[in-house]
Amino acid sequence: MEALLTKLYEQNELTKEEIVYFLQHLTPELKKRLFRLADETRKKHYYKSVYMRGLIEFSNFCKQDCMYCGLRKSNSNVERYRLDEEDILACAAEGYDLGYRSFVLQSGEDFRFTEELMISIVTSMKHRFPDAAITLSVGERSEDFYRALYNAGTDRYLLRHETASRSLYESLHPGMSYDNRMKCLRNLKDIGYQVGAGFMVGLPGQTHQHLAEDLLFVKEFHPEMIGIGPFIPHSATPLKDAIGGTVEDTLVMIAMARLFVPDALMPATTAMGTLDPTGREKALSAGANVVMPILSPLRVREKYALYENKICTGDEASHCRNCIEMRIVAAGYEIELSRGDNFNFIRTPENEHVL
């Protein structure tokens, strides 16, 4: 076990068999060392900086029916909403005044937000906030859509792969294609986006072998961003009675992902803070280095419920920013409000506008 941890730290790799063995035999003492090495590795690349992204959840409509998600189209209990372009720009303006220079526009797969409308939103944001980075997270779209939004000025795209196991993916995503998910991710990277992938921990039926496949996928794909969070059951989904993921197991995956992809930007997710009052701080100490306070209007925050009992839905944006800053500083890290690009993202003629 010591040899495997040393190999992972020094060489940033393990085989699938080694990962499974490591997860099966991880002791509390070795876990502490794993977290410390992950934290050290993060500091080598990003020092003590924790990057702030202002999150705008602009629509909770979704055409998909994912088994674990509270926004699934079959959930008739959701009070659906859409923010218009003016609302979105107002959220961004408030965040900009609070110091944010990185915004994440996230929604369900809502095709009422057409390519034309999304180009209008991104173009307006880039005009008003030219020094800010824009990230989209709107699910699976066509290569032409991705290219058009990139050309409009979008810098980054988040699309969690959810699980690298074809069989597990298909069991959780009725009507969706594992191959198309992977095709979308590779299209995004080929176009020139800074790309975010990621997965959930504690999914029903998930094994150590599945988690090993996730780690090997992010190692091979090398996304600029990796989002890892616990599965939290939602009472209005088919998985309502399933046992959820744990903070501890998620921390292990965050730390291992940090060692597999040392230069990644990795969020300390709201889901971690929902399960544990200090969950986000624990994630930072295990290698995470991004937080995403919510900028959405208070009137819609509780309606964007991928899972239940989500924290920070009742906080004003200014309070949310101050609260998370105090937490980050108290945990021994430093707030970074710049664009926060992946330091390894190199300027090319194709992606010149990104940096």
FENCOR-V964718 format. One record per backbone hydrogen bond with DSSP energy under -1.0 kcal/mol. CO is the residue of the C=O (numbers start at 1). NH is the residue of the N-H. E is the energy in kcal/mol with one decimal. If there is no record, write none. Layout:
co:CO nh:NH e:E
co:CO nh:NH e:E
This chain:
co:1 nh:5 e:-2.4
co:2 nh:6 e:-2.4
co:3 nh:7 e:-2.4
co:4 nh:8 e:-2.5
co:5 nh:9 e:-2.4
co:6 nh:10 e:-2.8
co:7 nh:11 e:-3.1
co:8 nh:12 e:-1.3
co:15 nh:19 e:-2.3
co:16 nh:20 e:-2.3
co:17 nh:21 e:-2.3
co:18 nh:22 e:-2.5
co:19 nh:23 e:-2.6
co:20 nh:24 e:-2.1
co:21 nh:25 e:-1.5
co:27 nh:31 e:-2.5
co:28 nh:32 e:-1.9
co:29 nh:33 e:-1.7
co:30 nh:34 e:-2.7
co:31 nh:35 e:-2.5
co:32 nh:36 e:-2.2
co:33 nh:37 e:-2.6
co:34 nh:38 e:-2.2
co:35 nh:39 e:-2.4
co:36 nh:40 e:-2.4
co:37 nh:41 e:-2.3
co:38 nh:42 e:-2.4
co:39 nh:43 e:-2.2
co:40 nh:44 e:-1.6
co:42 nh:46 e:-3.2
co:43 nh:47 e:-1.7
co:46 nh:49 e:-1.9
co:48 nh:334 e:-2.9
co:50 nh:336 e:-2.4
co:51 nh:291 e:-2.6
co:54 nh:104 e:-2.8
co:55 nh:295 e:-3.8
co:56 nh:58 e:-1.1
co:56 nh:106 e:-2.5
co:58 nh:83 e:-3.1
co:59 nh:108 e:-1.4
co:64 nh:73 e:-2.7
co:66 nh:69 e:-1.1
co:67 nh:239 e:-1.0
co:69 nh:72 e:-1.5
co:72 nh:75 e:-2.1
co:74 nh:76 e:-1.3
co:75 nh:78 e:-1.1
co:81 nh:60 e:-1.6
co:84 nh:88 e:-2.4
co:85 nh:89 e:-2.5
co:86 nh:90 e:-2.0
co:87 nh:91 e:-2.3
co:88 nh:92 e:-2.2
co:89 nh:93 e:-2.5
co:90 nh:94 e:-2.2
co:91 nh:95 e:-2.3
co:92 nh:96 e:-3.0
co:93 nh:97 e:-2.3
co:94 nh:98 e:-1.2
co:95 nh:100 e:-2.3
co:96 nh:99 e:-1.4
co:101 nh:133 e:-2.4
co:102 nh:54 e:-3.0
co:103 nh:135 e:-2.8
co:104 nh:56 e:-3.2
co:105 nh:137 e:-2.3
co:106 nh:58 e:-1.8
co:108 nh:110 e:-2.0
co:109 nh:63 e:-1.7
co:110 nh:113 e:-1.7
co:112 nh:114 e:-1.6
co:114 nh:118 e:-2.8
co:115 nh:119 e:-2.4
co:116 nh:120 e:-2.0
co:117 nh:121 e:-2.2
co:118 nh:122 e:-2.7
co:119 nh:123 e:-2.9
co:120 nh:124 e:-2.2
co:121 nh:125 e:-2.3
co:122 nh:126 e:-2.7
co:123 nh:127 e:-2.0
co:124 nh:128 e:-2.3
co:125 nh:129 e:-3.0
co:129 nh:132 e:-2.0
co:133 nh:103 e:-2.7
co:134 nh:155 e:-2.1
co:134 nh:156 e:-2.0
co:135 nh:105 e:-3.2
co:136 nh:158 e:-2.7
co:137 nh:107 e:-2.1
co:142 nh:146 e:-2.4
co:143 nh:147 e:-2.5
co:144 nh:148 e:-2.6
co:145 nh:149 e:-2.5
co:146 nh:150 e:-2.0
co:147 nh:151 e:-2.6
co:148 nh:152 e:-1.3
co:149 nh:154 e:-2.3
co:150 nh:153 e:-1.4
co:155 nh:194 e:-1.9
co:156 nh:136 e:-2.3
co:157 nh:196 e:-2.8
co:161 nh:163 e:-2.4
co:162 nh:200 e:-1.4
co:165 nh:169 e:-2.8
co:166 nh:170 e:-2.7
co:167 nh:171 e:-1.6
co:168 nh:172 e:-1.0
co:169 nh:173 e:-1.2
co:172 nh:67 e:-2.6
co:173 nh:176 e:-2.0
co:177 nh:181 e:-2.0
co:178 nh:182 e:-2.2
co:179 nh:183 e:-2.3
co:180 nh:184 e:-2.7
co:181 nh:185 e:-2.0
co:182 nh:186 e:-2.2
co:183 nh:187 e:-2.5
co:184 nh:188 e:-2.5
co:185 nh:189 e:-1.9
co:186 nh:190 e:-2.5
co:187 nh:191 e:-2.3
co:188 nh:192 e:-1.3
co:188 nh:193 e:-1.7
co:194 nh:157 e:-2.2
co:195 nh:224 e:-1.2
co:195 nh:225 e:-2.1
co:196 nh:159 e:-3.1
co:197 nh:227 e:-2.8
co:198 nh:162 e:-2.2
co:199 nh:229 e:-1.4
co:201 nh:231 e:-2.6
co:203 nh:206 e:-2.3
co:207 nh:211 e:-2.1
co:208 nh:212 e:-2.4
co:209 nh:213 e:-2.0
co:210 nh:214 e:-2.0
co:211 nh:215 e:-2.2
co:212 nh:216 e:-2.4
co:213 nh:217 e:-2.1
co:214 nh:218 e:-2.4
co:215 nh:219 e:-1.8
co:216 nh:220 e:-2.2
co:217 nh:221 e:-3.4
co:218 nh:222 e:-1.9
co:224 nh:265 e:-2.4
co:225 nh:197 e:-2.2
co:227 nh:199 e:-1.2
co:229 nh:201 e:-2.0
co:231 nh:245 e:-2.8
co:234 nh:237 e:-1.4
co:237 nh:240 e:-1.6
co:239 nh:242 e:-1.7
co:246 nh:250 e:-1.9
co:247 nh:251 e:-2.6
co:248 nh:252 e:-1.7
co:249 nh:253 e:-1.6
co:250 nh:254 e:-2.5
co:251 nh:255 e:-2.6
co:252 nh:256 e:-2.4
co:253 nh:257 e:-2.7
co:254 nh:258 e:-2.2
co:255 nh:259 e:-1.7
co:256 nh:260 e:-2.2
co:257 nh:261 e:-2.7
co:261 nh:264 e:-1.9
co:265 nh:226 e:-2.2
co:266 nh:289 e:-3.5
co:266 nh:290 e:-1.3
co:269 nh:273 e:-1.3
co:270 nh:274 e:-1.8
co:271 nh:275 e:-1.8
co:272 nh:276 e:-1.7
co:276 nh:279 e:-2.7
co:278 nh:282 e:-2.3
co:279 nh:283 e:-2.0
co:280 nh:284 e:-2.1
co:281 nh:285 e:-2.0
co:283 nh:288 e:-2.5
co:284 nh:287 e:-1.4
co:289 nh:51 e:-2.6
co:290 nh:268 e:-3.3
co:291 nh:53 e:-2.2
co:293 nh:55 e:-2.9
co:297 nh:300 e:-1.7
co:300 nh:303 e:-1.2
co:301 nh:304 e:-1.3
co:303 nh:305 e:-1.4
co:306 nh:70 e:-1.9
co:316 nh:320 e:-2.8
co:317 nh:321 e:-2.4
co:318 nh:322 e:-2.2
co:319 nh:323 e:-3.0
co:320 nh:324 e:-2.4
co:321 nh:325 e:-1.9
co:322 nh:326 e:-2.3
co:323 nh:327 e:-2.0
co:324 nh:328 e:-2.4
co:325 nh:329 e:-2.6
co:326 nh:330 e:-2.5
co:327 nh:331 e:-1.4
co:328 nh:333 e:-2.2
co:329 nh:332 e:-1.6
co:334 nh:50 e:-2.8
co:336 nh:52 e:-2.1
co:342 nh:345 e:-2.2
co:351 nh:354 e:-2.2
